[in-house]
Structures are given as structure tokens and as C-alpha cells.
Amino acid sequence: MDLMRSFAALLLPLAACAQTAPFTIGQALSAAFPSELTAAADGRQVAWVSNARGVRNILAAEAPAYRARQITAYTRDDGQELQDFRWTPDASSLVYVRGGTANPDENPLGASEEIWIARLDGAAPRRVGPGSSPAVSPDGALLAYVRGGQVWWEPLAGGAARTSSVRGSADEPVWSPDSSRIAFAAQRGDHSVIVVIETATGAFHYLDVSTDFDSQPVWSPDGRQVAFARVPSSGLRAVRQAQRSAQPWSIRIAGADSGAGRQLWRASAGPGSVVREVSARRQLIWTPGGRIVFPWEGDGWTHLYSIPARGGEPALLTPGDFEVEDVAASANRIVYSSNQGDIDRRHIWEVEASGGTPHALTSGEGIECAPQPLDGAVAFLRSDASLPLRAAIRVNGATRDLDPQAIPPDFPSGRMVAPKQVTFPAADGLLLHGQLFLPPHPSSARAPAVVFFHGGPRRQMLLGWHDMLYYANAYALNQYLANAGFVVLSVNFRGGIGYGLNFREAPGYGASGASDYNDVLGAASYLQSRPDVDRARIGAWGGSYGGFLTALALARDSAVFRAGVDFHGVHNWATELRIPPTEPDYKTAFDSSPMASLAEWRSPVLLIAGDDDPDVQFNQTVMLAGALRRQNVPVETLIFPDEVHEFLLHRTWVAAYEAAAKFLSGHLQ
């Protein structure tokens, strides 16, 4: 990384000369970002990761004071993530994974996954060894984890590890209530099976095997049964396209000993019959009261339902036109985040698993997510338009931050502009939502403007600091650009979440037709209609899927989009998705790509990427840069050696955003 540091050192003074905002990119990215908020089983302790300028550490807070204290003592911006928290049953220690899955075998940043145990009494963390997805047995004696695609287990205090050789790649292991068995899903390509291991002997058997994809096993409170989700498999290659319906998914229950299964519930045919991936760690929850809680889009929105484990009709727990996201349970109490009544924010709600009227725990102009129920309290993450995400707790009706030191004294919260909620039509009439950032000190002259496209596309940008680090950083750059005199429009285009099944599964989006280009045109028309925007100075920026839309805007309409910054975007869907040229999808995918419209591209572009990207092929950037140079389009590149898709190093983010701001200012201001 010496080359990258040298480049950043040269870039900093250049960027500083061009800045007109009253704060720096570094200041805008300086707040400690929290993640992995996890409550202990005793309901009196909570822990989370604090990422302070790339230095990641575990913090914890205990009842009754709930004051944050640091548990680990890492000191470097080294790209090593901390994740997959699991409390021990006595709440004395935390098991966690250090490192990540980003090209662990060859990445010089050393982003391999290792399991560690940190005690809360101040002792140094103990390394267990390579692995991921840790699970502590309910009696606290054993630790299970995944290594090399197999489930392993060993004494939590240390000792010899054991495994059973089960064909396939194992997903998250789950302990039985009596700590004698482990259930998990073994992925086998065109199907998956639920496996139960007897840890005393290493013997294993399968539950209710089929040709389909079985996942998300959850034990009954008495340990006699396992519930799981079943998604029908066709055995064919899945093409990336809108999918509103398919062969319906179902929930099944199998005897833990016999393996014999029965269908508990099956989705209705038609819209909502496809399983949607949700952010909850476990999609199925088996409550002590004998009900199974699960998410379903039966009415076109992601809601929670519950059904008696003995059978019956499911009860809708969260009715309305909104989406449920993070879900956690404490006994028969379900706590979740949603955009109920506030479509472009998130708030915390609770409901009984047996039904009843949901009750709002938070409201207002903030954003709250990732709830963790505690005894007489609830912990969560919160942000607003001015202050980034931070860990908080609500006790006796009052909410306060757990770590007030997470926001440094020089953080420019007073300079943040409150983004305005705007709606406008796409070129084909679809109603879109966006966030409009206006310069805090507008002049009489028309201002330059920039459209921001998020990635995913299964994302939704909000009216405040985002709860994902990638998009919290993007929010910071949008704030910087607004303070530098730009009108910034962040677009929630079709294919994203938050607005229901039909919006997310929009026909012909992305590689299946680029129908979302209508949203690009709609954003341009909206900005062109504003009296404070200079129609001749509109640009675009975005990352990943947003890089694709940025490149598509520049390729198809350089007359409107005069410059752009494209972070690790997809430029040829056919090669990115590895579609053979002999298949009918190949031409559709290519025609939906920026590479198909290169002849019209005239606008200058800055391409930014890490050259060890496991999510979007680095060749997508190489290929586009070469093609643009051949037709004399102004193209600049900023490549970070050994970096991945979601940059591992904080200093990479700072250097990349300084370069992006400098490029947009140079070409549009």
C-alpha cells in the first residue's frame, strides 16, 4: 500500500486548494461508525463495533449505567473487520470474527477470517483459529463454527476441535437447547439440505431431504423439532431480472430425531411467492409461546407474520404499506425497524408474537435501526440529518447515546444541510423518491448539480446518515458537495427497497433491459426544471450498481451529464454475469450496458476502483478505460492496489472522495 499512501500524500494539498466547503472530507468521515449491535442473553449488556477512522474495536455497556467502555485494543487502520458477535451465556465474554471474506487467500491486507474470544474483565482477547459463523452452546461449554465449508466444534475454554465430513458448504450452525446437537444447512449447488450433528459422537443425519433449497434452521424450545425455510429449485441458472412470483416458498417442520417433515405453511401463488432476503440474522423465530414468526411479502410489502407451530393460519403482525427490516426477539416480544408512516426514514416498533397493535418506540426526524431488546430497555443505532449513526439506548421513555465520544469535537455537524424529501416522475411515469441537498448559502447564480446513484440496487437512501458504512460515507460526500456549492440529488431508483415488491422487482431493470435508465432521465429532468440549477453543469456519481448507472448516464446522454465519477461500476453485464455468447440473454445484457452506447460518450469521467475487487470484476474498469481512450474521451483513473469493493481502509475512502470532489469541482464549477 506504499504506492497508495504516496499518491494520497500528493493529492491532499491539491484537493485542499480546490476546496470551497467549510470543512474537509476527513472531517466529514471522522465520526466512529457503529455496527454489529448485539445484546447478551441476560438482557443487561450490549456490545458493538466502533470503527474510528478505520481503527475497529469492540465496545460494551452494562446495566444500569449503560456507559460505553472499550473491550479490545486494536490501534491500526488495517482493514480487519470485526463481526459475527456471539455472547457467552453468562455474558462474561464475546466471541467474534476478525477479518472478512474479501479475497482472504491472496489479499496482502490479510483480510482472512479468524475467531477470537474477548473477556469483559480486561484480559487480552484469545485467538481460537480460522473460521466464521461462531455459535456458543447454551450451556457455555462448546463453541461451533464454520471452517473450510465444514462445521467444527471444540471446548469454549480451549481444546481439540472435531468435525464431521458433510458434503457441501455449511451455513450458520445453530445449537439445540440442550447443547447436544448442531443444525445447519449444507449448500450443494442446485439444492441444499438441513443437517443435524450429534456432537458427542460426530454422527449426523438429514432432515426431510428434497430437491429444493432448505435454509434457516431454528430449533423448537424443547429441542425435538427443527423448522426451516424451503425454496423450490429448478436446477437452472438464475438470470438477474425482476422476479415477482415463482414456485411458492414454504416453512417446514421436521423431527430432530426421525428427520420426517411436514409442511407448516406455504406462500400463496403469485406476487410474494418468492423469498426476499432480509437483514435479520435469522428469518424464522420460534418463540417460547409456540409460534413461528417469519417475513413474507404476501400483500406486496415485507411484513411479519406468526403461525402456531402446531399448524393453523398465519396472523399478520405488521399491517400497512411499509417494509419491516431488522428484527429481534425477546421471549414473545418482537422488536423491529420499519418505515411505517415515514417512508424515507426508519423507526423502532414492537409487537407481541401472538398479535395485537404494533407500538412505536421511536419517532420523529431521526433514523433508528438494528434494535436489541433488553430488560426494561431497548438498544439500537440512530442517526439524523446532522449526526452520523451511533449506538443508543431507550430506558424509561428517554433516549441517549451510549458512546458520546463517538462524534469528535471537530466533526462539522453544524454545517450539515438537512436533505429535503422530493418526489418526481421517471421518464416512463414511475414515481421516484429522492433526497435533495441544497447549498447552505445559495447565490443568485444558478448552481452546478450532481446526481448520486446508490449501489445494490437493493438499497434505499434515507433522509439522514445511513446505517451502512458505504452509504454513510456517500452521505458525507454529498454533504461536502452541497457545502461546496452543488445542488445534489440522491435518487432512490427502481430496483431498490423501501417502496414495496413491485418497485423493487421492476420489469426490465439492470441487465434485463436497463429500465432504470428512465429514472436517470427523470432525475435529469427534475434538476433541469429547477430555477437554481445550471442546466449546462449537471454531473453524476455513484458506486457499484450506482457506477453502472453513472456510466450509463454519461454514455447515453453526455449532452446532459457533463462529467461523472464512477466507483467500481459494472460496464458490461454480459461479461460481469459470465453469460455465454450463445445464450439469448447475452445480447439483452450487453445492450443494457454502458459499453453498448460508447459511440455517444463524450463527457469526462473519473474511474475509481480497487484492483482486488471480489464483487465486481476489476476488468470492468480496465475494459471501459481502454475503450474510452481509444475514442479520445477524457478519462482519469484512481486505482488502489490490493483494495476490494467496499474499501477496507479508511484512508482509501478519504483519498477516493477527495479525488472525486476535486474532479467534479474541476469539470462542473
C-alpha positions in Angstrom: 0.0 0.0 0.0 3.1 2.3 -0.1 2.1 3.5 -3.6 -1.4 4.4 -2.5 -0.1 6.3 0.5 2.4 8.2 -1.7 -0.4 9.2 -4.1 -2.7 10.3 -1.2 0.1 12.5 0.2 0.4 14.3 -3.2 -3.3 14.5 -3.6 -4.1 16.1 -0.2 -2.6 19.5 -0.9 -4.1 19.6 -4.4 -7.5 18.8 -3.0 -7.2 21.4 -0.2 -6.5 24.1 -2.8 -9.8 23.2 -4.6 -12.0 23.0 -1.5 -14.7 25.6 -1.0 -16.6 23.7 1.7 -16.1 24.9 5.2 -14.8 21.5 6.3 -12.6 18.7 4.9 -13.5 15.3 3.6 -11.5 13.9 6.5 -13.7 15.8 9.0 -16.9 14.6 7.3 -15.7 11.0 7.6 -14.3 11.3 11.2 -17.1 10.0 13.3 -16.8 6.5 14.7 -19.2 4.2 12.9 -21.0 1.6 15.0 -22.2 -1.9 13.8 -22.9 -5.4 15.0 -25.0 -4.2 17.9 -25.7 -7.3 20.0 -27.4 -7.8 23.3 -26.5 -10.5 25.9 -29.0 -13.2 26.9 -29.2 -11.7 30.4 -30.8 -8.6 28.9 -28.4 -6.3 30.8 -25.4 -5.9 28.5 -24.9 -4.8 24.9 -21.8 -4.7 22.7 -21.0 -3.2 19.3 -18.1 -2.4 16.9 -16.8 1.1 16.8 -14.9 1.9 13.6 -13.0 5.1 14.4 -11.2 6.3 11.2 -10.6 2.6 10.3 -9.5 1.5 13.8 -12.1 -1.1 14.8 -12.7 -2.0 18.4 -15.4 -3.7 20.5 -17.3 -1.5 23.0 -19.7 -2.7 25.6 -22.2 -1.1 28.0 -23.8 -2.7 31.1 -26.9 -2.0 33.2 -27.8 0.1 35.0 -25.5 2.9 33.9 -25.0 1.7 30.3 -21.8 3.6 29.8 -19.6 2.6 26.9 -16.2 1.0 27.6 -13.6 -0.4 25.2 -13.1 -4.1 25.3 -10.4 -4.6 22.7 -7.3 -2.5 22.0 -6.7 -2.5 18.2 -4.8 0.6 17.1 -4.4 0.4 13.3 -6.4 1.3 10.2 -5.6 -2.2 8.8 -8.9 -3.2 7.1 -9.6 -6.0 9.6 -13.4 -6.2 10.2 -14.9 -7.2 13.5 -18.2 -9.1 13.1 -20.4 -12.0 13.9 -20.7 -11.3 17.7 -21.9 -14.0 20.0 -22.2 -13.6 23.8 -21.4 -16.4 26.1 -24.5 -17.5 28.2 -23.0 -16.0 31.3 -22.3 -12.7 29.5 -18.7 -12.7 30.6 -17.2 -12.9 27.1 -17.8 -12.1 23.5 -16.9 -14.5 20.6 -16.3 -12.6 17.3 -14.7 -12.9 13.9 -11.8 -10.7 12.9 -11.2 -10.3 9.2 -13.5 -10.8 6.3 -14.3 -12.8 3.2 -12.7 -10.2 0.8 -10.2 -12.4 -1.1 -8.6 -13.8 2.1 -6.3 -16.2 0.3 -4.3 -13.7 -1.7 -5.1 -10.2 -0.3 -1.9 -8.6 1.2 -4.2 -6.7 3.6 -4.7 -10.0 5.4 -8.5 -10.0 5.4 -8.8 -13.6 6.4 -11.4 -14.7 8.9 -10.3 -15.8 12.4 -12.4 -16.4 15.5 -11.4 -14.6 18.7 -12.8 -14.5 22.3 -12.7 -11.3 24.3 -13.5 -11.3 28.0 -15.1 -8.3 29.6 -12.8 -8.3 32.6 -9.9 -6.7 30.7 -8.0 -9.8 29.7 -6.4 -9.8 26.3 -8.5 -11.5 23.5 -7.7 -15.1 22.8 -7.4 -16.4 19.2 -9.3 -19.6 18.6 -8.2 -20.0 14.9 -9.5 -19.8 11.4 -13.3 -19.8 11.0 -16.5 -17.9 10.7 -20.1 -18.0 11.9 -19.4 -18.9 15.6 -22.1 -20.3 17.8 -21.8 -20.8 21.6 -23.7 -23.8 23.1 -26.5 -22.8 25.5 -24.6 -24.4 28.4 -21.5 -22.4 27.5 -19.3 -25.5 27.2 -18.7 -25.7 23.4 -18.0 -23.4 20.5 -19.2 -24.3 17.0 -18.0 -22.5 13.8 -17.6 -23.0 10.1 -14.1 -23.6 8.6 -13.4 -24.8 5.1 -17.1 -25.3 4.5 -17.4 -27.7 7.4 -18.9 -27.3 10.9 -16.4 -27.7 13.7 -16.8 -27.6 17.4 -14.5 -27.5 20.4 -14.5 -26.7 24.1 -15.1 -22.9 24.6 -12.2 -22.9 27.1 -9.9 -24.4 24.5 -9.1 -27.9 23.4 -9.2 -30.3 20.5 -11.6 -29.5 17.7 -13.8 -32.0 16.0 -15.8 -32.1 12.8 -18.0 -34.4 10.7 -17.3 -34.5 6.9 -20.6 -33.5 5.4 -20.7 -32.9 1.7 -21.4 -29.3 0.7 -20.7 -25.9 2.2 -22.1 -25.3 5.6 -24.1 -22.2 6.6 -24.5 -20.8 10.1 -24.6 -23.6 12.7 -27.4 -23.5 15.4 -27.3 -25.3 18.7 -30.1 -27.3 20.2 -31.5 -26.1 23.5 -29.8 -29.0 25.4 -26.4 -28.2 23.8 -26.1 -31.8 22.4 -26.7 -31.2 18.7 -26.0 -28.7 15.9 -28.3 -28.0 13.0 -27.1 -26.2 9.8 -27.8 -26.0 6.1 -25.3 -27.7 3.7 -25.3 -25.9 0.3 -24.9 -28.4 -2.6 -25.1 -26.2 -5.7 -28.6 -26.9 -7.2 -30.1 -27.7 -3.8 -29.3 -27.6 0.0 -30.2 -29.9 2.9 -30.6 -29.5 6.6 -28.1 -31.5 8.7 -28.1 -32.4 12.4 -24.8 -33.4 14.1 -24.6 -35.3 17.3 -21.6 -33.6 18.9 -20.9 -36.5 21.4 -20.3 -39.0 18.6 -19.9 -36.8 15.4 -22.7 -38.8 13.8 -25.1 -36.8 11.5 -28.3 -37.2 9.7 -30.5 -35.3 7.3 -34.0 -33.7 7.8 -36.8 -34.0 5.2 -34.5 -34.0 2.2 -35.8 -32.8 -1.2 -34.6 -31.3 -4.5 -35.0 -27.8 -3.1 -33.1 -25.2 -1.2 -33.6 -25.6 2.6 -32.2 -23.0 4.9 -32.5 -21.0 8.2 -33.0 -24.0 10.6 -34.4 -23.0 14.0 -34.9 -25.3 17.0 -38.2 -25.7 18.9 -37.9 -24.7 22.5 -38.0 -28.3 23.6 -35.3 -29.4 21.1 -37.5 -32.1 19.5 -38.1 -30.3 16.2 -36.4 -28.1 13.7 -38.2 -25.5 11.5 -36.7 -24.3 8.3 -37.5 -22.4 5.0 -37.8 -24.3 1.7 -37.4 -22.5 -1.6 -38.1 -24.6 -4.8 -35.2 -25.2 -7.1 -35.4 -25.6 -10.8 -31.9 -26.7 -11.3 -31.4 -23.9 -13.9 -29.1 -20.9 -13.9 -30.7 -17.9 -12.3 -30.8 -14.8 -14.6 -30.7 -11.5 -12.9 -34.1 -10.0 -13.6 -37.2 -8.9 -11.8 -39.0 -11.7 -10.0 -42.4 -11.0 -8.5 -43.6 -14.6 -8.4 -42.2 -18.1 -8.7 -43.0 -21.5 -7.3 -44.0 -20.6 -3.7 -41.6 -21.0 -0.8 -42.7 -22.7 2.4 -41.9 -23.3 6.0 -41.5 -26.9 7.1 -41.0 -28.7 10.5 -39.0 -31.9 10.9 -38.5 -34.2 13.8 -34.9 -33.7 15.0 -34.5 -37.5 15.6 -36.6 -39.0 12.8 -36.0 -36.5 10.1 -39.6 -36.8 8.9 -41.0 -33.5 7.9 -44.3 -31.7 7.3 -45.4 -28.5 5.7 -46.4 -25.9 8.2 -47.2 -23.1 5.8 -46.8 -22.3 2.1 -46.9 -18.9 0.4 -49.8 -18.1 -1.9 -49.1 -18.3 -5.6 -48.4 -15.1 -7.4 -46.8 -11.9 -6.1 -44.9 -12.5 -2.8 -44.3 -16.2 -3.5 -40.6 -15.5 -3.8 -38.4 -15.4 -0.7 -36.9 -11.9 -0.2 -33.6 -11.7 1.6 -34.0 -9.5 4.7 -31.5 -8.0 7.0 -32.4 -10.1 10.1 -29.8 -12.6 11.1 -32.5 -15.3 11.3 -35.6 -15.0 9.2 -37.5 -17.6 11.3 -38.1 -17.1 15.0 -39.6 -19.9 17.2 -41.0 -18.2 20.3 -41.4 -19.7 23.8 -45.1 -19.4 23.3 -45.0 -21.9 20.4 -45.4 -19.6 17.5 -43.1 -19.2 14.5 -42.5 -15.6 13.3 -41.5 -15.1 9.7 -41.3 -12.4 7.0 -43.5 -12.5 3.9 -44.5 -10.2 1.0 -47.9 -11.6 0.6 -49.5 -8.1 0.2 -46.6 -6.6 -1.7 -44.7 -5.3 1.3 -42.3 -7.1 3.6 -44.2 -7.8 6.8 -44.0 -10.1 9.8 -46.4 -12.9 10.3 -46.7 -15.6 13.0 -48.2 -19.0 12.9 -48.7 -21.7 15.6 -46.1 -24.4 15.3 -48.8 -27.0 15.6 -50.4 -25.5 12.4 -53.1 -23.1 11.5 -53.5 -19.8 9.7 -50.8 -17.1 9.9 -51.5 -13.8 11.6 -50.3 -10.6 10.1 -48.4 -8.7 12.8 -47.4 -5.5 10.9 -50.2 -4.4 8.5 -49.7 -1.4 6.2 -47.9 0.0 3.2 -44.3 -0.2 4.7 -41.4 -2.5 4.9 -40.1 -4.4 8.0 -36.3 -4.7 8.2 -34.2 -5.5 11.3 -36.0 -8.0 13.6 -35.0 -9.2 17.1 -37.0 -11.2 19.7 -37.0 -11.4 23.5 -39.3 -14.2 24.6 -42.6 -13.5 22.9 -41.8 -9.8 22.2 -40.8 -8.9 18.7 -38.9 -5.6 18.1 -38.2 -4.4 14.6 -37.3 -1.4 12.5 -39.5 -0.2 9.6 -40.5 2.9 7.6 -44.1 2.8 8.8 -45.6 6.2 8.4 -42.2 7.7 7.4 -41.3 6.1 4.1 -37.8 7.6 3.8 -36.7 7.0 7.4 -36.6 4.1 9.9 -38.0 3.8 13.4 -38.3 1.1 16.1 -41.5 -0.7 16.8 -42.6 -3.6 18.9 -45.4 -6.2 18.7 -46.4 -9.3 20.5 -45.7 -12.6 18.6 -49.4 -13.6 19.1 -50.6 -10.4 17.5 -52.0 -7.1 18.6 -51.4 -3.5 17.6 -47.7 -2.6 16.9 -46.4 0.1 19.2 -43.8 2.8 18.1 -40.8 3.0 20.4 -39.2 5.9 18.4 -40.4 8.6 16.0 -39.5 12.0 14.7 -37.0 13.2 12.2 -34.2 10.7 13.2 -33.4 7.3 11.8 -33.4 4.3 14.1 -32.5 0.7 13.3 -30.9 -2.6 14.5 -32.9 -2.9 17.7 -31.8 -5.2 20.5 -34.3 -5.7 23.3 -33.0 -5.6 26.9 -34.6 -5.9 30.3 -36.8 -2.8 30.6 -35.0 -1.1 27.7 -34.1 -1.4 24.0 -30.7 -0.6 22.4 -30.5 0.5 18.8 -28.5 2.5 16.3 -29.6 6.0 15.5 -28.7 9.0 13.3 -30.3 12.1 11.8 -29.6 14.7 9.1 -26.7 16.2 11.1 -25.2 13.5 13.3 -23.9 10.1 11.9 -25.0 6.7 13.2 -24.3 6.0 16.9 -25.2 3.4 19.5 -28.1 4.5 21.7 -30.5 3.1 24.4 -34.0 3.9 25.4 -34.8 3.5 29.1 -38.0 4.7 30.8 -39.1 6.7 27.8 -35.8 8.6 27.4 -33.2 8.0 24.7 -29.5 8.8 25.0 -26.2 7.8 23.2 -24.1 5.0 24.7 -20.8 6.5 23.4 -20.9 10.3 23.3 -17.2 10.3 22.4 -18.0 8.7 19.0 -18.5 12.1 17.5 -15.2 14.0 17.6 -15.2 17.7 18.7 -14.3 19.0 15.2 -17.0 17.0 13.4 -18.9 19.6 11.3 -22.4 18.7 12.5 -23.4 22.4 12.4 -22.5 22.5 8.7 -24.7 19.6 7.6 -27.7 20.6 5.5 -31.0 18.8 6.1 -31.8 16.9 2.8 -35.3 17.6 1.6 -37.7 14.8 0.6 -38.6 15.2 -3.0 -40.6 13.1 -5.4 -40.6 13.3 -9.2 -41.6 11.1 -12.2 -39.2 8.9 -14.1 -39.3 9.2 -17.9 -41.9 6.4 -18.1 -44.0 8.0 -15.3 -42.9 5.8 -12.3 -42.9 7.9 -9.1 -39.5 8.2 -7.6 -38.3 9.4 -4.2 -35.0 11.3 -3.6 -33.1 13.4 -1.2 -32.2 16.9 -2.3 -29.1 18.6 -0.7 -29.1 22.3 -1.3 -26.1 24.6 -0.7 -26.4 26.3 2.7 -25.5 29.7 1.2 -27.2 29.9 -2.3 -26.2 32.7 -4.6 -28.2 34.5 -7.3 -26.3 32.5 -10.0 -27.5 29.1 -11.0 -25.5 26.3 -9.3 -23.9 23.2 -10.7 -25.7 19.9 -9.8 -24.8 16.3 -9.3 -27.0 13.2 -9.3 -26.0 10.4 -6.9 -26.9 6.8 -7.6 -26.6 4.2 -4.8 -25.4 0.6 -5.3 -27.1 -2.7 -4.7 -29.6 -2.0 -6.2 -31.3 -3.4 -3.1 -30.8 -0.3 -1.1 -32.7 2.8 0.0 -31.0 6.2 0.8 -32.6 8.0 3.7 -33.2 11.5 5.0 -30.1 11.4 7.1 -26.9 9.4 7.7 -27.2 5.9 6.6 -26.8 2.7 8.7 -24.4 1.1 6.2 -20.8 2.3 6.3 -20.6 2.5 2.4 -23.6 4.8 2.2 -22.8 6.8 5.4 -19.6 7.7 3.6 -21.6 8.5 0.4 -23.9 10.8 2.5 -20.7 12.6 3.8 -19.5 13.3 0.2 -23.0 14.5 -0.7 -22.9 16.9 2.2 -19.4 18.0 1.3 -20.5 18.7 -2.3 -23.6 20.7 -1.1 -21.4 22.8 1.1 -19.1 23.3 -1.9 -21.9 24.9 -3.8 -23.5 21.9 -5.6 -27.2 21.0 -5.7 -27.1 17.2 -5.0 -29.9 14.9 -5.8 -29.7 11.4 -4.4 -32.1 9.1 -6.3 -34.0 6.0 -5.0 -34.4 4.4 -8.3 -36.4 1.3 -9.2 -34.9 -2.0 -8.0 -34.3 -0.5 -4.6 -36.0 -1.4 -1.3 -38.5 0.6 0.9 -41.3 1.0 -1.6 -42.7 -2.4 -1.9 -42.4 -5.6 -4.0 -43.4 -4.1 -7.4 -40.9 -1.2 -7.1 -38.1 -3.5 -6.1 -38.9 -6.1 -8.7 -39.3 -3.6 -11.6 -39.6 -5.2 -15.0 -36.5 -5.0 -17.2 -34.2 -3.4 -14.7 -30.4 -3.7 -14.9 -29.1 -6.5 -17.1 -32.5 -7.4 -18.3 -33.2 -4.2 -20.1 -31.9 -1.1 -18.1 -35.4 0.1 -17.5 -33.9 2.1 -14.6 -32.4 4.4 -17.2 -35.8 6.0 -17.1 -35.0 7.0 -13.5 -31.7 8.6 -14.7 -33.7 10.7 -17.2 -36.3 11.6 -14.6 -33.6 12.8 -12.2 -32.1 14.9 -15.0 -35.4 16.4 -15.9 -36.1 17.3 -12.3 -32.8 19.1 -11.9 -33.3 20.9 -15.3 -36.6 22.2 -14.1 -35.2 23.8 -11.0 -34.5 27.6 -11.3 -31.4 27.2 -9.0 -29.7 24.7 -11.3 -27.4 25.4 -14.2 -28.7 23.0 -16.9 -25.2 23.1 -18.6 -23.4 21.9 -15.4 -25.0 18.6 -14.3 -22.9 15.6 -13.4 -23.3 12.2 -11.8 -21.5 9.9 -9.4 -22.1 6.5 -7.9 -20.6 3.2 -6.8 -21.1 -0.4 -7.9 -24.6 -0.5 -9.3 -24.6 3.3 -9.0 -21.4 3.2 -11.0 -23.3 1.3 -13.7 -26.0 4.0 -13.8 -23.4 6.8 -13.7 -21.6 5.2 -16.7 -25.0 4.7 -18.5 -25.9 8.3 -18.0 -22.6 9.5 -19.4 -22.7 7.1 -22.3 -26.3 7.7 -23.4 -26.7 11.4 -22.6 -23.4 13.3 -22.5 -25.3 16.4 -23.6 -26.9 16.4 -20.1 -24.4 14.7 -17.9 -21.2 16.7 -18.5 -18.9 14.8 -16.1 -19.0 11.8 -13.7 -17.2 9.8 -11.1 -17.7 6.0 -11.4 -16.7 3.8 -8.4 -16.2 0.2 -9.4 -19.2 0.1 -11.7 -20.5 -2.6 -14.0 -19.9 -1.6 -17.6 -20.8 -4.9 -19.5 -23.4 -7.0 -17.9 -22.8 -9.9 -20.3 -19.2 -10.4 -19.1 -19.9 -9.5 -15.5 -22.6 -12.1 -15.2 -20.5 -14.5 -17.4 -23.3 -15.2 -19.8 -22.2 -17.3 -22.7 -22.5 -15.5 -26.0 -24.6 -18.4 -27.3 -27.4 -17.7 -24.9 -30.3 -15.3 -25.7 -29.6 -13.3 -22.5 -26.2 -12.3 -23.8 -27.5 -9.6 -26.2 -30.0 -8.3 -23.8 -27.4 -7.9 -21.1 -24.9 -6.2 -23.4 -27.5 -3.9 -24.8 -28.4 -2.9 -21.3 -24.8 -1.9 -20.6 -22.8 1.3 -20.9 -20.4 -0.4 -23.3 -23.2 -0.7 -25.8 -23.5 3.1 -26.1 -19.8 4.1 -26.1 -20.2 5.8 -29.5 -22.2 8.6 -27.9 -20.0 9.1 -24.8 -18.2 12.5 -24.8 -18.2 13.5 -21.1 -15.0 13.3 -18.9 -15.1 10.6 -16.3 -13.0 9.6 -13.3 -12.9 5.8 -12.7 -12.1 4.7 -9.1 -11.6 1.1 -8.1 -9.6 -1.4 -6.0 -7.8 -4.0 -8.2 -8.6 -6.9 -5.9 -12.4 -6.5 -6.1 -14.3 -9.8 -5.5 -17.7 -8.3 -6.2 -17.4 -6.5 -9.5 -14.6 -7.7 -11.8 -11.8 -5.2 -12.0 -11.7 -5.9 -15.7 -14.9 -3.9 -15.9 -12.9 -0.8 -15.1 -9.9 -1.8 -17.2 -12.2 -2.5 -20.2 -14.1 0.8 -20.1 -10.9 2.9 -19.6 -9.3 1.4 -22.6 -12.4 1.8 -24.8 -12.8 5.5 -23.8 -9.2 6.3 -24.5 -9.5 4.7 -28.0 -12.2 7.2 -28.9 -10.5 10.2 -27.2 -12.9 10.6 -24.3 -11.2 12.3 -21.3 -10.8 9.6 -18.7 -8.9 9.6 -15.5 -8.3 6.6 -13.2 -7.6 6.2 -9.5 -6.7 2.6 -8.7 -6.0 1.3 -5.2 -3.7 -1.7 -5.2 -5.0 -4.7 -3.2 -8.2 -2.9 -2.2 -11.6 -4.6 -2.5 -15.1 -3.5 -3.4 -16.2 -1.9 -0.1 -12.8 -0.3 0.6 -11.2 -1.9 3.7 -9.0 1.1 4.7 -10.4 4.4 6.0 -7.6 6.3 4.3 -8.7 4.8 0.9 -12.1 6.3 1.4 -10.6 9.7 2.2 -8.3 9.7 -0.8 -11.0 8.5 -3.2 -13.6 11.1 -2.1 -11.1 13.9 -2.2 -10.3 12.9 -5.8 -14.0 12.7 -6.6 -14.7 16.1 -5.2 -11.8 17.6 -7.0 -12.8 16.1 -10.3 -16.4 17.2 -10.1 -15.4 20.7 -9.0 -12.9 21.0 -11.8 -15.3 20.0 -14.5 -18.6 21.5 -13.3 -17.6 24.5 -11.2 
